[in-house]
Amino acid sequence: MRPVYRLALLFLFVFIGTVQAMEPKKVVFIRYPISPNGFAGVVSSFKATMQARGYVEGKNIVYVDVLTRTADRASVPEVRAAVDTHRASADMFITCGWVSLYVRDLLRSSSVPQLFAPVLRSVALKMLDSLSREPGVNLSGVYLMYPPEKILRLAHLILPGLKRYGYVYDSRIPADMIFKAAYEALPEKDRYGVKLVFVDLARGVPAALHTLKKNRVQAYGGIVGAFQHRQALAASGLPVITSFTMDIERDEIDRYVRQSNVVAGLFNSFAYCGNQVAEMTADIFDSRKTIQETIPRPSRQTAFINLVAAARMGLNISFDALEAVDMVVR
């Protein structure tokens, strides 16, 4: 081959490589409308952290944001359609909540990376064998720490005479069902002598209220369904001791619980999840590590007690209970 042709080919390869290097990264979010903001805190925190890492929206990174119409399985076709539409062009899928399960099914046999941000720890373990070692597959992410045992321990501290605790769930919502299984799997020693009463919202709120009353439930909690129907369920007059799944921040907890019957709970910052999964994404894009080497990370958990609601409901909170939490609403 003549030198002139070799030189032309060299310039062509350099040009193609430069164009590919300049091609912006494409990140696809898939999330569902959990109250109040549909994981908006994850998205905004992710973008801010990516910009701090040098990925500027519209310049070297572009975003597609898919928000499903409903928070239950009725939106599964939308999730599948979004993956099919963007699978060939996406550099990363960021999936929020239970939709991660369905995206995983579609991407499992592909090389397209997926990060969940966030899902419940129990949901993450449905998709990965371990959360403490390198996954070795195209999936990782940030998971929420809502151990059922810790919720019952908190409930027992606040209500030492607690005998019956209700887990209020919606059988149409995957996250609720997976968390229900986690409660069912609790050994007796981690139940603190408390009987668990399972209350399905799929039959309607009036039926749920009837079940709570019929079974003489003394306190209850839930994940997604219970939060969506929190105002109607408040008619039970029961204290709520729960996992608090909202995309709000720690300084906003007071405003959301002060006038409610939420006496205590476990809270994870969704914005923190967005920050962490952005750091993981930037490391992958910068070739610092592959997604197969990216170990999942836990979110930052906060346990809180709402003394305002406790006083209104005539509950005396012990010093031991106050010592066991990170935050007190006074």
N, C-alpha and C positions, 0 to 999 in steps of 0.2 A: 504494500500500500504506500502510495506516495506521501511524503511528509505533509503536503498541503492538506490531504484528506484526513490524515491523523490529527492535524491541528484543528480542522473543522469539527471533527467528531469530539475532540476534547472540549472545545467551546460549547458544543451542543449538550454534552453531559453536564458540564458546569452550569449551563443555563437552566436545564431541566431540574438539577439539584437545587439551584437557587430559588426557582419558582415553587418547588415543593416545600422548601424551608420557609418561604414567605406565606404559604397557604395558612390561613388562620385555623386554629384548633376549634373544633365544634363540640360543644357540650350540650347534651339534651337532658333537661329536667323532666321527670314525670312525677306528679304529686296529686293528691286528692284534697277535697275541701273540708279538712278538719277545722273545727272552730278554734279561734276566731279568724285566722288569717291563711289557712291552707298551706302551712309550711313556708310562708313568705319569709320568715326569719332565716330559714336555711338558705334560701336563694340569695337574699341581700347580703348575708354574711359571707357566703361563698364568693360572690362577685367582688366584694371589698377585699377579701384575703387574696384572691387571685390577682387583683390589680396591684396589691402590695408586693406580690411575687413577680410582677412584670408582665402580667397578662391583661392587656387593656381591651375592653369590650369594643368591638367594631374595628380594631386594629389587628391584633394577633390572636383574638379569640372571639367567637360568636356563640350566642346562646339561643336555644330553642326551649321554650317553657310550656309544657303541656299540663294543664290543670283539668282533671276529669270533672264531669258534671255532677257526679254523686260520690258519696264516701263509702259505698258498699259494692258488692260484686256486680251490680248492674253496669259498672263502668269498665269491667274487664275487656270488652271488645275495643273500647277506646285505647286502653293500655296496649293491647296487642297491635292495633293499627298504628300507634305512634312508633312502636319498635320496628315494625315492618317498613314504615316510611323512612326512618332515619338510620337504620342499622348499617347500611352500606356507606354512609357518609360521616357518621358520628365517631369522634375520638374518645368520647366518654359518655356513659349514661349515669346520671345521678337520680336515684329513685328514693322516694320518701314514703315510708310506711309500708302497709301491706301490699301495695302495687309491686314492690320489689320481688315478691314471690313469683308473680306472673312474668315479669321481665326476665327474671332468672331462667325460667323454663325456656324462653325463646333464645336467650344468649348463651346458654350452657355449652352448646356445641360449637360456638363461634369463638373468635379471638377478640371480639369487641369488649372492652373493659366496662364493668359496672361497679359503682360504689353505692351502698345503701346509706342514707343520711336523713333521718335515722330509722331504725326499726327496733322493736323490742328485742331484748337478748334472746328470748325464746324463739322469736321469728328468725333471727340470724342463725340460730342453731338448727333450724329447719333447712337452711341453705348451705351451711358449712359444717364440717366435722368438728372444727375447733375454732375458738376465738383467741387463742393464745399463741398460735404459731403461724408461720407463713402458710397462706392458703394453698399455694401451688396451682391455683385456677384463676380465671378472669373475674373474680369477685372478692370484694372486701368492703369496708365501710365503718360507720360509727353506730354503735348500738346503745339503747337506753337501758339503764339499770333500774328495773322495777321488780325486785324479787318479792314474790308473794309472801314469803316468810317474814321479810322485813316489814311489810304492810301489817301483817297480823301481830307482829311484835309491837309495832307502834300503837296499834289499836288496843292491845292488851295493857300497855303502859297507861294509856289515856282512860280506858274503861277497865279497871282491874277485875270487875265482876262480869266481863263480857263472856257470854256463852254461845251466842249465835251471830255470825257475821254473814251478810249477804254479798255475793259477787253478782253484780247486775251487768248483764252482757246482752249483745245482740247477735244471735246465731247467724245473721246474714253478713256479719263483718269478720273477716279472717283474723285480724289481730285480737279481737275479743275471744274468739274460739281458741286460739293458741294459748292465750293467757289463762283461759278456763282450764285447759289441759295442764298448765303449770300448777294451778291451784289443786287440781285433782291428784297430781303426782306428789304433793307435799306429804312427807312422812308425819306420823302422829306427833313426834317430838317437836316439829316445827309449826304445829297448829296451836300450841299453848292452851290446849284444852277447849279450843273454840270449834263449834260445829259450823261447817260451811253450808250455806243455803244458796243454790244457784237459781237466779231469776232471769228469765229470757224476755227481752224487750220485743222480740219479734211478734209476740201475742198482744202487744199494745201496752201503753203505760198504765191504764187502769188495772189490767191483769197483773202487772208487775207490782203495783202498790198493794193489791189484794194478797199476793204471795208473800210480800214482806210482812204484812200484818198477820196473816194466817200462821206464819212460822215464827212469830214473835222475834223477828230480827231486831237486834239492838243497835247495829251500825252497818253501813254498807259502803261499797266502793265499786269501781269499774275502770275501764280504759276509754274506749271510744264512744260506744253507745250510751253509757251512763252519763258521759259528759254532754253529749248532744241533747239529752233529755233532762239535764240537771234541774231546770226550773220546774218542770212538771213533777219530777220525782221528789222535789223538796216538800211536796204536800204530805209526804210520809211523816214529816217532823223528826226524822232520824238524823243523827250525826253522820257525816260523810268522812271517812278516813280512807284515803285512796291514793292511787297513782294519778298525778295531775299532768295530763298530756295536752299541753298547749304550746303554741309558738309565741310565747311571751317571754319576757326576761325577768330575772329575780326581783328587780325593783318595781315590777308591775303586779306581783303576786298579791300584795296588799289590796289593790283596787279590785281584783277579781274575787277575792275570798271574804273580804270584810263583812259584806252584807249577805253572805251565803250561809248554808249549813255545813260547809266544808270546815271541819275542825282541825284536820291534820292531813298531811300527805307527803308524797315523794315527788320531786320536781326535777326535770332535766331541761337545761337551756337548749332550745333548738338552734339558736344562733351559734352557740358553741359547737354544735354538731356541724353546722355549715362551715365554720372556720376550720375545724379539724379535717373534714373531707376535702376542703380546698387545698390544705397543705399536702394531703396525700396525692391529690390530682396534680398539683404543681411539681411534686417530686417525680411523678411518673412522666409528665410532659418534659421535664428537664433531664430525663434519663438517669436520674439518681438511683431509681429502683424500678422494677417492673411491678405490675399489679399482683403477679404471682408471689412477689416477695413482701407485699404490703400487708402487715398484720392488722386486723381490725382493732379499733380503739373504743373504749367505753366513753360514754358521755360523762359530764360532770354532774353529780347528783346532789340535790339539796333536800333535806327533810325539814318540814316546817310545821308549826302549830299556830292555829288562829285563836288567840285568847278572846277576841271579840265575840266570835261565834260560840265558843265554849261558855262564856259568861251568859250570853243570851239564852243558851240551852240548859243552864243550870249545872254545868259540869265543872267539877273541881279538878284542875290539872296539877298533878304532883310535881315536885321538884325533879324527881327522877326522869319524868317525861320531858320536862323542859331541858334538862341536861343532855338528853339523847338526840336533840335536833340541832340543826344549823341556824334556823331562823325562826323568830317569834313575831307574829302580828299582834300588836298591842292596841 
